[in-house]
Amino acid sequence: MKKLSISDSNLQRLAHWATVIAGISVAVTLWWGFISFKRTNNAQADAMAVKLMQDYLRLRLEHPEFPIRASSTPVDDKYIWFASHNLLIAETIYKLNRGDRGWEDTALGIVKDHQPFVYHAEFPCSEYDPQFRAFIQERIDKNICAKK
């Protein structure tokens, strides 16, 4: 039987190729890991937004005394509690899925349901995220945080 021999230069060349292949494998693995992480993160954000939307709808069913109000309807303390809770849900949905037009429209729909409160003097503008306030102002085309 013939003894197989590899010269030093061939061995070095083989080692270089092995290093290149290992580097490519690491890059592909990192890329795949990042894609998987993004998909999981998006799925979790969607699941949380669906849960929040279910909470919003449940709250609306549990409190039929707070229908969607016309602008002229007075804003009382009980309604402020109800509207504040729903706007918190809208803000959270917006923050979880910022950039997703469908979820942004969902959040905006909740805000529009409570426009009398949003434009009321009792609206605690500073308690909401500045990007969420800017989103509302941009989409509704009114300054919600102007001095009342």
N, CA and C of each residue as an Amber inpcrd file, in Angstrom:
protein
   444
   0.8180000  -1.1620000   0.0000000   0.0000000   0.0000000   0.0000000
   0.8730000   1.2410000   0.0000000   0.4040000   2.2190000  -0.7440000
   1.1480000   3.4470000  -0.8770000   0.8290000   4.3800000   0.2740000
   1.8480000   5.0030000   0.8080000   1.6590000   5.9510000   1.9060000
   1.2440000   7.2960000   1.3160000   0.1660000   7.8690000   1.8350000
  -0.3430000   9.1500000   1.3750000   0.4350000  10.2590000   2.0640000
   0.9610000  11.1640000   1.2800000   1.7110000  12.2650000   1.8850000
   1.2080000  13.5800000   1.3260000   1.1760000  14.5610000   2.2040000
   0.7260000  15.9050000   1.8230000   1.8790000  16.8470000   2.1110000
   2.1990000  17.6410000   1.1160000   3.3110000  18.5820000   1.3090000
   2.8770000  19.6990000   2.2500000   3.8590000  20.3850000   2.8020000
   3.5580000  21.4890000   3.7290000   2.7420000  22.5920000   3.0670000
   3.0340000  22.8870000   1.8200000   2.2880000  23.9580000   1.1310000
   0.8310000  23.5470000   0.9030000   0.6040000  22.3050000   0.5600000
  -0.7690000  21.8170000   0.3900000  -1.5120000  21.7920000   1.7290000
  -0.7930000  21.4450000   2.7640000  -1.3950000  21.4230000   4.0970000
  -1.7850000  22.8390000   4.5250000  -0.9390000  23.8050000   4.2340000
  -1.2560000  25.2020000   4.5570000  -2.4620000  25.6790000   3.7540000
  -2.4920000  25.3500000   2.4800000  -3.6160000  25.7300000   1.6230000
  -4.9130000  25.1130000   2.1440000  -4.8520000  23.8750000   2.5340000
  -6.0170000  23.1900000   3.0940000  -6.4680000  23.8580000   4.3950000
  -5.5130000  24.2450000   5.2200000  -5.8350000  24.9340000   6.4780000
  -6.4970000  26.2790000   6.2060000  -6.0210000  27.0210000   5.2080000
  -6.6330000  28.3090000   4.8480000  -8.0750000  28.1170000   4.3800000
  -8.3000000  27.1210000   3.5350000  -9.6580000  26.8660000   3.0650000
 -10.5770000  26.4480000   4.2140000 -10.0690000  25.6670000   5.1090000
 -10.8650000  25.2570000   6.2800000 -11.2450000  26.4790000   7.1100000
 -10.3170000  27.4270000   7.2450000 -10.5960000  28.6540000   7.9950000
 -11.6650000  29.4880000   7.2840000 -11.5700000  29.6060000   5.9700000
 -12.5680000  30.3590000   5.1900000 -13.9430000  29.7070000   5.3240000
 -13.9890000  28.4050000   5.1860000 -15.2650000  27.6800000   5.2980000
 -15.8420000  27.8310000   6.7100000 -15.0190000  27.7660000   7.7270000
 -15.4870000  27.9480000   9.1100000 -16.0280000  29.3630000   9.3000000
 -15.3390000  30.3650000   8.7380000 -15.8120000  31.7550000   8.8370000
 -17.1490000  31.9580000   8.1650000 -17.3080000  31.3720000   6.9950000
 -18.5910000  31.4680000   6.2850000 -19.6830000  30.7710000   7.0880000
 -19.3760000  29.6310000   7.6590000 -20.3530000  28.9070000   8.4820000
 -20.7920000  29.7430000   9.6760000 -19.8370000  30.4060000  10.3100000
 -20.1650000  31.2610000  11.4580000 -21.0490000  32.4180000  11.0110000
 -20.7140000  33.0510000   9.8740000 -21.5150000  34.1720000   9.3690000
 -22.9450000  33.7380000   9.0580000 -23.0940000  32.5920000   8.4020000
 -24.4310000  32.0830000   8.0700000 -25.2070000  31.7600000   9.3430000
 -24.5530000  31.1680000  10.3160000 -25.1980000  30.8330000  11.5850000
 -25.6540000  32.1000000  12.3130000 -24.8040000  33.1200000  12.3420000
 -25.1810000  34.3870000  12.9860000 -26.3450000  35.0430000  12.2610000
 -26.3060000  35.0330000  10.9260000 -27.3970000  35.6110000  10.1420000
 -28.7000000  34.8740000  10.4310000 -28.6510000  33.5490000  10.4230000
 -29.8510000  32.7610000  10.6830000 -30.3650000  33.0020000  12.1090000
 -29.4540000  33.1210000  13.0490000 -29.8490000  33.4130000  14.4270000
 -30.5390000  34.7580000  14.5430000 -30.0230000  35.7630000  13.8490000
 -30.6290000  37.0910000  13.8630000 -32.0280000  37.0590000  13.2550000
 -32.1690000  36.3910000  12.1090000 -33.4820000  36.2810000  11.4590000
 -34.4690000  35.5680000  12.3750000 -34.0330000  34.4980000  13.0090000
 -34.9040000  33.7600000  13.9330000 -35.3030000  34.6180000  15.1170000
 -34.3560000  35.3750000  15.6530000 -34.6410000  36.2800000  16.7680000
 -35.6740000  37.3260000  16.3680000 -35.5110000  37.9340000  15.1780000
 -36.4660000  38.9480000  14.7160000 -37.8600000  38.3560000  14.5450000
 -37.9320000  37.1620000  13.9760000 -39.2390000  36.5170000  13.7770000
 -39.9130000  36.2270000  15.1170000 -39.1360000  35.7230000  16.0530000
 -39.6850000  35.4290000  17.3830000 -40.1330000  36.7070000  18.0680000
 -39.3160000  37.7390000  17.9780000 -39.6410000  39.0190000  18.5940000
 -40.9280000  39.5950000  17.9900000 -41.0560000  39.5460000  16.6690000
 -42.2690000  40.0460000  16.0080000 -43.4900000  39.2190000  16.3960000
 -43.3310000  37.9220000  16.4930000 -44.4540000  37.0590000  16.8850000
 -44.8960000  37.3620000  18.3100000 -43.9390000  37.5940000  19.2020000
 -44.2840000  37.9310000  20.5850000 -44.9800000  39.2810000  20.6570000
 -44.5080000  40.2620000  19.8830000 -45.1540000  41.5810000  19.8650000
 -46.5720000  41.4690000  19.3320000 -46.7720000  40.6920000  18.2850000
 -48.1230000  40.4860000  17.7470000 -49.0290000  39.8030000  18.7650000
 -48.5130000  38.7860000  19.4400000 -49.3120000  38.0750000  20.4470000
 -49.7070000  39.0090000  21.5880000 -48.7720000  39.8420000  22.0250000
 -49.0780000  40.7950000  23.0970000 -50.1030000  41.8280000  22.6250000
 -49.9710000  42.2880000  21.3890000 -50.9290000  43.2620000  20.8600000
 -52.3280000  42.6550000  20.7490000 -52.4110000  41.4020000  20.3330000
 -53.7110000  40.7240000  20.2600000 -54.3160000  40.6200000  21.6610000
 -53.5070000  40.2640000  22.6420000 -53.9830000  40.1730000  24.0290000
 -54.4900000  41.5300000  24.5080000 -53.7440000  42.5900000  24.2030000
 -54.1720000  43.9360000  24.6030000 -55.4760000  44.3210000  23.9070000
 -55.6030000  43.9600000  22.6450000 -56.8380000  44.2680000  21.9220000
 -58.0080000  43.5090000  22.5280000 -57.7780000  42.2810000  22.9460000
 -58.8320000  41.5200000  23.6200000 -59.2090000  42.2040000  24.9380000
 -58.2220000  42.7110000  25.6710000 -58.4940000  43.4340000  26.9160000
 -59.3220000  44.6830000  26.6430000 -58.9800000  45.3890000  25.5710000
 -59.7190000  46.6010000  25.1960000 -61.1760000  46.2620000  24.8950000
 -61.3810000  45.2250000  24.1000000 -62.7550000  44.8410000  23.7470000
 -63.5270000  44.3450000  24.9660000 -62.8620000  43.5800000  25.8440000
 -63.5100000  43.1170000  27.0740000 -63.9270000  44.2990000  27.9320000
 -63.0480000  45.2760000  28.0560000 -63.3470000  46.4560000  28.8580000
 -64.5310000  47.2250000  28.2780000 -64.6050000  47.3050000  26.9630000
 -65.7440000  47.9890000  26.3200000 -67.0470000  47.2480000  26.6130000
 -66.9970000  45.9120000  26.6050000 -68.2040000  45.1260000  26.8930000
 -68.6050000  45.2330000  28.3640000 -67.6120000  45.2900000  29.2520000
 -67.8930000  45.3750000  30.6830000 -68.4050000  46.7480000  31.1020000
 -68.1810000  47.7530000  30.2780000 -68.5930000  49.1170000  30.6230000
 -69.3990000  49.7420000  29.4850000 -70.6110000  49.2200000  29.2660000
 -71.4330000  49.7820000  28.1830000 -71.8930000  51.2100000  28.4880000
 -71.7140000  51.6470000  29.7280000 -72.0980000  53.0210000  30.0710000
 -71.1670000  54.0530000  29.4450000 -70.0810000  53.5950000  28.8340000
 -69.1350000  54.4930000  28.1770000 -69.0970000  54.2160000  26.6780000
 -70.1500000  54.6230000  25.9790000 -70.1310000  54.4090000  24.5260000
 -69.0990000  55.3380000  23.8820000 -68.8800000  55.1440000  22.6020000
 -68.0200000  56.0750000  21.8800000 -68.7150000  57.4220000  21.9280000
 -68.0070000  58.4280000  22.4080000 -68.6300000  59.7130000  22.6940000
 -68.4580000  60.7250000  21.5800000 -69.4680000  61.5600000  21.4620000
 -69.3820000  62.6920000  20.5440000 -68.5300000  63.7720000  21.2130000
 -68.0030000  64.6510000  20.4350000 -67.1300000  65.7100000  20.9640000
 -67.8260000  66.5660000  22.0170000 -69.1230000  66.7140000  21.9080000
 -69.8560000  67.5830000  22.8270000 -70.2020000  66.9060000  24.1590000
 -69.9850000  65.6050000  24.2800000 -70.3220000  64.8780000  25.4960000
 -69.3630000  65.2640000  26.6190000 -69.8940000  65.5830000  27.8040000
 -69.0180000  65.9500000  28.9210000 -68.1030000  64.7930000  29.3430000
 -66.9480000  65.1500000  29.8680000 -65.9630000  64.1720000  30.3270000
 -65.9770000  64.1940000  31.8530000 -66.3870000  63.0620000  32.4850000
 -66.4230000  62.9890000  33.9440000 -65.2970000  62.0830000  34.4480000
 -65.1470000  61.9920000  35.7800000 -64.0390000  61.2340000  36.3720000
 -64.0540000  59.7510000  35.9860000 -65.2230000  59.1380000  35.9520000
 -65.3030000  57.7150000  35.5940000 -64.8840000  57.5000000  34.1430000
 -65.3190000  58.4000000  33.2850000 -64.9260000  58.2800000  31.8810000
 -63.4270000  58.5240000  31.7180000 -62.8650000  59.4320000  32.4810000
 -61.4170000  59.6880000  32.4190000 -60.6560000  58.4100000  32.7580000
 -61.0970000  57.6650000  33.7840000 -60.4530000  56.3970000  34.1270000
 -60.5340000  55.4320000  32.9490000 -61.7350000  55.2860000  32.4010000
 -61.9700000  54.3630000  31.2970000 -61.1310000  54.7360000  30.0660000
 -61.1780000  55.9860000  29.6940000 -60.4420000  56.4490000  28.5120000
 -58.9340000  56.3390000  28.7320000 -58.4610000  56.6700000  29.9240000
 -57.0260000  56.5800000  30.2190000 -56.5330000  55.1420000  30.0620000
 -57.3190000  54.2130000  30.5750000 -56.9430000  52.8030000  30.4590000
 -56.8700000  52.3790000  28.9900000 -57.8610000  52.7870000  28.2210000
 -57.8880000  52.4220000  26.8060000 -56.7740000  53.1030000  26.0180000
 -56.4470000  54.3350000  26.3720000 -55.3360000  55.0040000  25.6850000
 -53.9990000  54.3770000  26.0460000 -53.8820000  53.8600000  27.2570000
 -52.6730000  53.1250000  27.6210000 -52.5410000  51.8650000  26.7560000
 -53.6520000  51.1960000  26.5220000 -53.6510000  50.0340000  25.6380000
 -53.2180000  50.4550000  24.2270000 -53.7760000  51.5600000  23.7340000
 -53.4170000  52.0440000  22.3930000 -51.9310000  52.3880000  22.3160000
 -51.4230000  53.0590000  23.3380000 -50.0080000  53.4350000  23.3510000
 -49.1140000  52.1920000  23.3620000 -49.4790000  51.2050000  24.1440000
 -48.6830000  49.9780000  24.2340000 -48.7040000  49.2220000  22.9090000
 -49.8700000  49.1310000  22.2740000 -49.9550000  48.4910000  20.9590000
 -49.0680000  49.2320000  19.9680000 -49.1140000  50.5500000  20.0130000
 -48.2820000  51.3560000  19.1080000 -46.7940000  51.0970000  19.3550000
 -46.3920000  51.0960000  20.6150000 -44.9740000  50.9090000  20.9320000
 -44.4890000  49.4900000  20.5940000 -45.3500000  48.5070000  20.7660000
 -44.9750000  47.1190000  20.4480000 -44.7910000  46.9030000  18.9520000
 -45.5980000  47.5750000  18.1480000 -45.6290000  47.2980000  16.7120000
 -45.4420000  48.5480000  15.8630000 -44.6370000  49.4710000  16.3550000
 -44.3710000  50.7120000  15.6170000 -43.8610000  50.3650000  14.2170000
 -44.4530000  51.0080000  13.2150000 -44.0500000  50.7580000  11.8330000
 -44.9520000  49.7690000  11.1120000 -45.7660000  49.0380000  11.8390000
 -46.7210000  48.1070000  11.2400000 -48.0350000  48.8710000  11.0460000
 -48.3550000  49.1910000   9.8110000 -49.5060000  50.0560000   9.5090000
 -50.8120000  49.5110000  10.0940000 -51.0040000  48.2100000  10.0500000
 -52.2330000  47.6190000  10.5910000 -52.3790000  47.8590000  12.0850000
 -51.3040000  47.6230000  12.8350000 -51.3680000  47.8380000  14.2770000
 -51.4180000  49.3310000  14.6080000 -50.7490000  50.1530000  13.8170000
 -50.8360000  51.6000000  14.0470000 -52.2670000  52.0850000  13.8400000
 -52.9430000  51.5650000  12.8110000 -54.3430000  51.9230000  12.5760000
 -55.2400000  51.4470000  13.7180000 -54.9220000  50.2850000  14.2730000
 -55.6840000  49.7720000  15.4210000 -55.5340000  50.7210000  16.6120000
 -54.3020000  51.1120000  16.9060000 -54.0560000  52.0380000  18.0110000
 -54.7620000  53.3620000  17.7600000 -54.7060000  53.8530000  16.5390000
 -55.3540000  55.1150000  16.1990000 -56.8720000  55.0100000  16.3530000
 -57.4310000  53.8500000  15.9960000 -58.8740000  53.6520000  16.1700000
 -59.2910000  53.7550000  17.6230000 -58.4760000  53.2110000  18.5130000
 -58.7750000  53.3100000  19.9490000 -58.7120000  54.7690000  20.3790000
 -57.7050000  55.4930000  19.9150000 -57.5720000  56.9180000  20.2600000
 -58.7870000  57.6850000  19.7520000 -59.2030000  57.4200000  18.5210000
 -60.3540000  58.1360000  17.9520000 -61.6320000  57.8650000  18.7360000
 -61.7350000  56.6570000  19.3240000 -62.9080000  56.3510000  20.1600000
 -62.9830000  57.2820000  21.3670000 -61.8600000  57.8550000  21.7430000
 -61.8040000  58.6780000  22.9590000 -61.3290000  60.1020000  22.6810000
 -61.6420000  60.6150000  21.5100000 -61.2180000  61.9650000  21.1610000
 -61.7000000  63.0370000  22.1350000 -62.9190000  62.9480000  22.6760000
 -63.3140000  63.9960000  23.6290000 -62.3370000  64.1020000  24.8090000
 -61.8330000  62.9740000  25.2730000 -60.8730000  62.9900000  26.3840000
 -59.5120000  63.4990000  25.9200000 -59.0840000  63.0770000  24.7350000
 -57.7770000  63.4780000  24.2160000 -57.6890000  64.9990000  24.0850000
 -58.8010000  65.6600000  23.7570000 -58.7950000  67.1190000  23.6030000
 -59.2740000  67.8490000  24.8490000 -59.5500000  67.1120000  25.8960000
 -60.0470000  67.7020000  27.1430000 -58.8880000  68.2500000  27.9780000
 -59.1890000  69.2180000  28.8160000 -58.1690000  69.8280000  29.6810000
 -57.5670000  68.8230000  30.6540000 -58.2990000  67.7480000  30.9820000
 -57.8140000  66.7400000  31.9210000 -56.8460000  65.7380000  31.2960000
 -56.6660000  65.8000000  29.9780000 -55.7910000  64.8340000  29.3110000
 -54.3520000  65.0230000  29.7900000 -53.7680000  63.9820000  30.4030000
 -52.4040000  64.0930000  30.9430000 -51.3370000  63.8820000  29.8570000
 -51.2000000  64.8620000  29.0210000 -50.3290000  64.7600000  27.8450000
 -48.9180000  64.2790000  28.1830000 -48.3480000  64.7950000  29.2360000
 -46.9510000  64.4760000  29.5700000 -46.7520000  63.0190000  30.0040000
 -47.8250000  62.3200000  30.3250000 -47.7090000  60.9300000  30.7630000
 -47.5940000  59.9470000  29.5990000 -47.7790000  60.4360000  28.3910000
 -47.7140000  59.5620000  27.2260000 -46.3950000  59.7640000  26.5000000
 -45.9320000  58.7030000  25.8690000 -44.6760000  58.7050000  25.1320000
 -44.6960000  59.7980000  24.0560000 -43.6250000  60.6070000  23.9580000
 -43.5930000  61.6780000  22.9580000 -43.7940000  61.1810000  21.5210000
 -43.2830000  60.0030000  21.1910000 -43.4760000  59.4730000  19.8390000
 -44.9360000  59.0850000  19.6080000 -45.5930000  58.5950000  20.6550000
 -47.0090000  58.2520000  20.5440000 -47.8340000  59.5220000  20.3570000
 -47.5210000  60.5650000  21.1270000 -48.2350000  61.8500000  20.9730000
 -48.0290000  62.4080000  19.5650000 -46.7990000  62.3430000  19.0640000
 -46.5130000  62.8450000  17.7150000 -47.2840000  62.0340000  16.6690000
 -47.3650000  60.7190000  16.8830000 -48.1200000  59.8500000  15.9850000
 -49.5930000  60.2650000  15.9520000 -50.1640000  60.5070000  17.1270000
 -51.5750000  60.9170000  17.1950000 -51.7610000  62.2530000  16.4800000
 -50.9000000  63.2030000  16.7820000 -51.0250000  64.5300000  16.1710000
 -50.8750000  64.4610000  14.6520000 -49.9710000  63.6340000  14.1860000
 -49.7530000  63.4950000  12.7470000 -50.9550000  62.8650000  12.0650000
 -51.5290000  61.8530000  12.6810000 -52.6190000  61.1040000  12.0400000
 -53.9860000  61.7520000  12.2240000 -54.1760000  62.4760000  13.3300000
 -55.4700000  63.1260000  13.5590000 -55.4340000  64.5770000  13.0770000
 -54.2370000  65.1070000  12.9570000 -54.0320000  66.4600000  12.4460000
 -54.5480000  67.5370000  13.3960000 -54.3490000  67.3110000  14.6780000
 -54.6850000  68.3030000  15.6950000 -53.6060000  68.2610000  16.7600000
 -53.3780000  69.3700000  17.4170000 -52.3790000  69.4150000  18.4810000
 -53.0490000  69.0200000  19.7850000 -52.8020000  67.7950000  20.2190000
 -53.4650000  67.2830000  21.4260000 -52.8740000  67.8400000  22.6960000
 -51.7010000  68.4310000  22.6180000 -51.0470000  68.8930000  23.8330000
 -50.9310000  70.3990000  23.9180000 -51.7470000  71.0970000  23.1430000
 -51.7510000  72.5520000  23.2220000 -52.3070000  72.9680000  24.5750000
 -51.8760000  74.1050000  25.0450000 -52.3930000  74.6130000  26.3260000
 -53.9030000  74.7750000  26.1980000 -54.6110000  74.2720000  27.1930000
 -56.0830000  74.3110000  27.1810000 -56.5620000  75.6060000  27.8090000
